[in-house]
Amino acid sequence: LLDTLKRRGTLVNNDDIHWILTVPAIWSDSAKQFMRESSYAADIDGANLSIALEPEAASLYCQLIPTDKIHGSDGAKFAVASPGTKYMVIDLGGGTADITVHERQADGGLRELHKASGGAWGGTEVDNEFNQLLIKIIGAPLFTRFCDEHKSDQLDLLRELETKKRTITPTSSGKITVKIPVCVSHLYKDDTGEDVKEAIENSPYKGKIVWLGDKMRLDAELFKGLFKKCCDKICAHIKELLSFREVKGTNIFLMVGGFSESVMVQDSIMKALPKGKVIIPDEAGLAVLKGAVIFGHRPVAITSRVAKYTYGINISPPFDDSVHPEDHRVSVGNMDRCRDVFKKYIQEGDTVQVGEARSGKHVTLKANQQEMLLKIFASPKREPKFVDEEDTEYLGKVVVKLPDSLEKIRVEVRMMFGETELTVEAQELSTHTKYRAYFDFL
C-alpha cells in the first residue's frame, strides 16, 4: 500500500497511518494476539494499531447511514438513540457467523449484554454442501484429485458459486445453471470410462440434475436446499441467545457481512424472527470495512464487556491432601506444594467495566529468588481448577525482576480491561517497580 502511494507521488509514512485491524468476534484471544504480533512483523507500531471486533465496526457504520440505504423487515429502521435499546448484530462472512448483543447506555456508550458467540456458519458452508453434492456424483477420491491438480479451475468454481449464492431467491423455480470446469467430467471419463450422465443416473440426484459439458443444471429446490443446514444453525443460535435473561426483549437485528447479502439467508432469518425488525444495509459486505474507518476516527464507546473466558495465572499453594490430586504434588524449598493451580482474576460470564482492575498479592516461593514468572491463562470454564486442564490456553507471560533479598518478596498483580486490551501489571512491592504486558481482550 505504501509503495503504491509512493509510485503515485503521494508520500505517506507508516507513522502517518493509524491502522485498524478487524477480527471476528468468536476468535480466541490467542488468535487475536497472533494477528497483533503479525502486525508488528509488518512494521506497524503498536501505538498506531487498534483492534476492532467486526460486528462492532459494522454497528458503528449502520448508525450513521441514511434510512434509504437500509432494507429489511417492513418499516425497519436502525434507530438506537434511546437509552435501553437492545440490538443484535449478526455478522455473516465467508467463514464465520459472529453474533453480539448490545444495549445503548444513557451516556451514549454501548454495554455488551452477552459474550460474543457464533460458529463456522458462513458462506463457505454452502460451498461445502455443493462439494458434497459433487462427491456423491463423482466420488471423493476424484474430487480430491480435481482440487489438488486443477487449482485455478477450483477457484473458478468457487467464484461461480459465489455469484449463484447472491442471485438465488426463495421464489426461484425451474433449473439453476452452474458452470462446472470441463476438466471434472474429463477426469471422471478417464478414471471410470463412463460419462457423468451415467454417474448422475446412479446417484441420489437422478432426475434432479442435468450435466452437459461445462454446464450443470440443478432443480432450484435442490440448490436452495444447500442453504438449509447453514441457515438452520444460524437461526437456532439466535433463538438460543434470545432465551437468555439479559438478551430477552431484543427486537432489532442487524445483518451485515457478505453472506448477509444472500436473499436466501435474509428470508430464513426473517421467518425465524417474525416479530423482530431485521435490518440489512446496502452493500452489507462492506459494512465492516467502512465501519472500521469510522472506528479509527471515533472509537465505539464500549463501556462494559462480558468476559468470554476466565482469566488468571498459575500458582503453587501448599499441598492439601483433601483438595489437591497427588499427580500435582511437587516439592519446593522442603515444602510440598500443588503445581499449576488456576488463580482466577476474572471469571467467564462476568460483566467487566472498561478500566476496571482486579488485583491480588503473591509471595515468592523462596528467598533470593531472582525473578517471578507470571504466566497468563484463559479458560472457557467458569471454575477451572488447574491451568493444565483441557481447553485452557496459555496467553503469555510477565517477568518480574526481583531485588536481592533474604526474605520472600511480595508482588501485586493487577488485571485491567481497556476497550480492546487486557493489561496485566505486576508491581514488586519493595521497590515499587512495575512490569506490564498487553493481551487482546475482545
N, C-alpha and C positions, 0 to 999 in steps of 0.2 A: 504493500500500500504506500509506504513512504517512498519507495523507489519510483512508483508510478507518478506520484505527486511531483517528485523531483524532475522527472522527464518532462512534465507539463510546465515546468517553470515555477511551480508553487513550492516554495521552500518551507517545509513544516518539520520541526524537530520532534523527536519522540517525546521529549519533555513537555511539548506544547499540547499533547493529547491526553485527555482523561479517558481511559479505556473502561468500557462496561462489558463484563463477561456474564452472559446469561446462562443459567444452568437449570435443568429440570428439577421440579420440586421434590421428586421422590428419590433423587440420587442420595447415596450415603455421604456422610461427612468426609470420609476418606476420598471418595470420588471427586467431591468439590475441591478438597485440598490438593488433589492431583492436578486439577485444572489451574489452580492458583500457582502451583510450582511450575507448571508448563509455561505459564505467562511470564514468570521470572526468567525462564530459559530463553524466552523470545525477547529478552531485554526490555520488558515492561516493568517499570519501577512500581513497587508495592504501593507507594503513596499516590500513584496515578492510576490505580486499579480499583474498581468496585465490582463486587459480585452481586448479581440480582437474580431473584427467582423469576423464571419465565412467566408464570401466571400473574405475579405482581406487576411486572413490567407491562403486560398486556392490559391489566386492570387500570393502570395509570393512563394508558393511551385511550382506552374506551371512555374514561371520564371526561375527556377533552374533545371528542369528536362530535360533530353536529348530528342531530337525530335523523337527518335524511341519509346519513351514511350507515344507518343501522337497520337491520330487518330481523324478523323472527316471529314470535307469537303475536297475535292480534293485539295492537295497542301497546306493544312492549317498548319501553324506553329505559335507558340506563341512567337512572337518577338516584344517586346515593348521597345526596347532600344532607339529609336529615339524620341527626344522631340516632343510633339504634338500628339503622338499616342494615340488614344482613344480606349478603350475596355470595354466591358460589362461582368461582372461576374454574371452568372446565377447559383445560389446555390440551388439545388433541393434536399431537405432532405425528411425525413419521413412525417413531418407535414407541413412544410412551404416551400415556394419559396421565396428566398431573392435575390434581384437584385440590384447591384450597378454599377455605371459607373465612370471610372477613366480616367485621362489624364496624360501621362508622362510629367514631367517638365524638364527643361534644367539642373536643379541641381540634377536630379535623383529622386526627390520626386514625389509623386502622388497627383494630385488635384482631389477632388471629384466633378463631374460635375452635379450630381443630387442627391437629398437626397435618401437614401436607401428606397426601396419600395418592394412590393410583396404581398403575401397573403397566405391563408391556402390551397395551391395547391400542396402539397407534395404527396408522395406515398400513404398515408392513404386515400386520396381522391378516389383512385381506389378501396381500400378496402371497402369504404363506398358504392361505386356503386355496388360492389358484394353483400354487405349486403342487399341493396335494392332489388337486384335480388332475393335473398333468401326470403325476406319478401313478395314479390309478389307471391311466391310459397306457403310458409307455414304460412304466416300471421305474423304481428308484435308482437302480444302477445306471440306466441310460440318462436319467435326468441329472444325476451327479456328474456324469461324463460331459453332458451338454454345458453345465455350469463351469466345469474345470477347463474345458478345451475351447469354449466359444464365449469368452468373457464379454466382448463387445456386443454379441447378439443377445446375451443375457441382459445387458444394460438396456438394449433397445426394447426388450420385452417388458422390463420394469417401467420404462418411460411410457410405453403403450398402456400398461395397466394404470399408471398414474392418471393418464388422460381419461380413461374409462371410468375410474372411480369418481371423478369430478362431474362427469356428464350423466351418468345413470341416475334415475329418479325412481321413487316408489310407483309411479304411474307408467314407467317404461314397459312396453309389451313387445311381442314378436321375438325377433332374434337380435342379439348383440354380437357385433363382429369385432374380434380381437385379432390383430396381426401377430402371427407366431413366426419366428425365424424359420425359414425353409429348411435350415440345416437339421432341425429337430426331426422332421419327417424323413429326411435322408438318413440320419443316424439310425432311426428305427428300421428303415428298409434294409440298410447294410447289416444291421445286427440280427434281424429276425427273418429277412427275406419276405416279409409281409408289408402290406400297405397300412398306414394309420387308420384307414377306414375299417379294416378288419379288427384293429385294436379297439376301436370305439364299439364295434358290434359285440365284443366280448367284455365290455366294461359296464359299470353301473349307469353309464350315460347314453346307452343305446336309445336313439330316437330323440335325444335332447341336444346332441352336438353334431354338427356337420363340419368336417375338416377337409378343405381342398387347398393344396399348395401351401401358401403362407397365410391363409385365412381360416380362422376358426369361428364358426357361427354357433352361439350358445342360446338356448332359451333364456329369455330375460329373467324368468323366475329363478333359474339356476344361477345366473350371475348375481342376482340380488341376494341369493342365499349365502354368498361368500361373506357378506357383511354381518350375518346373524350372530355368529359366535362372539365377534368383537363387540358389537353393539349391546348384546345381552350382558356382557361383563361390565361395560361402562355403566349401563342403566342400573344393574344390580348394585354396583358400588355406590352410585349416587343415592339410591334408596336406603342403603345401609347407613350412609353418613347422615341422612335426614332422620334416622331413628335415634341418633344421639341427642341427649337433652339440650346441649349447648347449641346444636345446629337446627333444632326444630324451629319452625317459623320462617325459615329461609324460603323466599319465593321468587328471587331474582337469580337467574342462571345465565352466566356469560360464557359463550362458546368462542374460543379463539384457537389459533393454530391451523396449519394447513389441512388437516383431516376434518376440521370443523366446516370446511367449505363443501364437503360431500352432503348432498341433499338427503341421501340415504341415512346418514348419521343424524342429521338435523331432525328428520322425521321420526327416527327411533326415540330420540331424547324427548321431543315434544309430546309424543304419545305416552311416554313413561311419566311425564310431568304435566298432566292435563290442566292443573290449576296453577302452574308456575308460569312466570314470564321468562321465556327463553330468548336470549338476545344474541345476534350474530353480527359483528361489524363487517362492513365491506372489506374485502381483502383481509380476511381473518388470519391468513397465513403470515401477514406482515405486521400483525398487531404487536408481537413480542419485540421485533426489530425496532419499530417506531417508538414503542414504549420505553425501550432501553435508552434511546436518545433523550427522551423526556426525563427519564430517571437520572441521567447524568447531570441535567440542569437543575432538577428539583427532586431529590430522592423521596420516594414514597415514605410517609411517616408511619412506620410500623412501631407502635408503642409497646406492644407485647406479643410474644410468641408462645406457642405450645411446644414444649420440648419433645422432639421425636425420639430421643434416646435418653438413657440415664448416663450421666457423665460423672467421672470420678477418677481416682488414682489407685494404685496398688499399695497396700501397706502390709506390715508383718507384725501383728499384735502377738502378745504372749499366748502360747498354745493352751486351749481349753478343751480337755478331753470330752466334755459334754456337748461341745458345739462343733469343733473342727475335725475334719476327716484325717485319718492317720497318714494318708499319702501326701498331705500338705505340711507335715511336720518338718521343720528344719532347725538346726542348732546355730545360734548366733551369739557370740560372746558368752558362752556357757549357759545360755538360756534357750529353752525350746520355744520356738515361735511358729506361727502359721503363715506360710508364704501365700502371696498373690490374693489377699483378701481385697474385695472391691469396696473402697471407701467412697460412698456416694456424696456428691455435692448438689447435683440437680437430678431429679427423677423424671422418667418418661411420663408425659401427660401433665407435668407441672406447667402452669402459666407463669412465664418469667418476664418481668418488665425490662425494657431496654435500659441498660445502665445499671441494673441490679447486680449486686455482688453476693456470692455465697462464700463463706470463709471457714477455715478450720486450722488448727495448730498441730504440728507434728514434731517429734523429737528424733534426733539421730539415734541409731541403734547402738553406737559405741563411741567412746572417747577418741579424740584425734582423727575423726573422720574428715577426709579432705573435701568431699562433696556429697550432696544429696541428689540422687537422680529421681525425679518425679515423672513417672510415665502416665500419660493421659489416655483413658479408655472410654469407649462408648458402648452401651449395651441396649438392645431393643427391649429388654426386660425391665420392669419397674423395680424389682427386688433382686438384682444379681448378687450372688454371694462371692464369686471369685472371678478374677479377670481372665482366667484361662477357660472359662465356660464357652460353649459353642455360641457363635454369632456375636461374641464380644470383639470389638475392633480396637486395635491399637492406633491412636491418632498421632502421637508424637511425644515429645519429652521436654522438660525444663530441667536444666542442670544448675544447681545452686552451689556456688563455690563457698567453702566454709573456712573460717579462720582457725589457726592452731588453738586447740583448747583441750585441757584435761577433762573438762566437763562435757556432758552431752549438750548439744545445741538445739534450740527451738527454732522452727521455721513456720511462718504463717503462709498459708496458701489461700488465694482468692480466685474464684472464677467469676468473670464478669461478661455480660452479654451486650454487644453492640447491635446495630441493625443487621449486620451481616457476619460478625465475627464473635467467636468465643475467645476471650483473652484469659490466659492463665498467668497469674502473677505470684511469685514466691518471694517472700522477704525474710532474709536472715536477721533475726531479732537482736543479735548482739551488736552488729554494725549497721543494721537497717539498710543493707544493700538489697536492691530489688532486681529480680530476673523475670523476664516476660517471654511468652510465646503466644502466637496467634493461630487460631484454627477457624475455618469457615463454619458458621453455625446458621443454617437456613432451613 
